[in-house]
């Protein structure tokens, strides 16, 4: 196979070195180009909203976008509001300590602010 490739490369170089320039000449590849043009009218996608599959797809799209954007925004809003409440509660607890010398009990705090499920978690290293 090496002999075949070597023979081809010698034939190629011999055919392309007929002129005095240093770069080999390569014949352009000729292709037939169709002169026939077809014009297509550009149209928007036609949707048939009376079709049940289209209605379900659009409903799923709307619900997905609303839940995908709305749920994280709602959780962020709730978290920010809870942080505000905690800061108010801490300020109230400091004021109570200055007046009475005692902090508020857990029951008093629970009456003002209901504990969230994240407050009840225990972070334990179980390795």
Secondary structure, DSSP 8 states (H G I E B T S, - for coil): -HHHHHHHHHHHHHHH-SSSSSS-------------------------TTSHHHHHHHHHHHHHHHHHHHHHHHHHHHHHHHHHHHHHHHHHHHHHHHHHSS---HHHHHHHS---TTTS-------
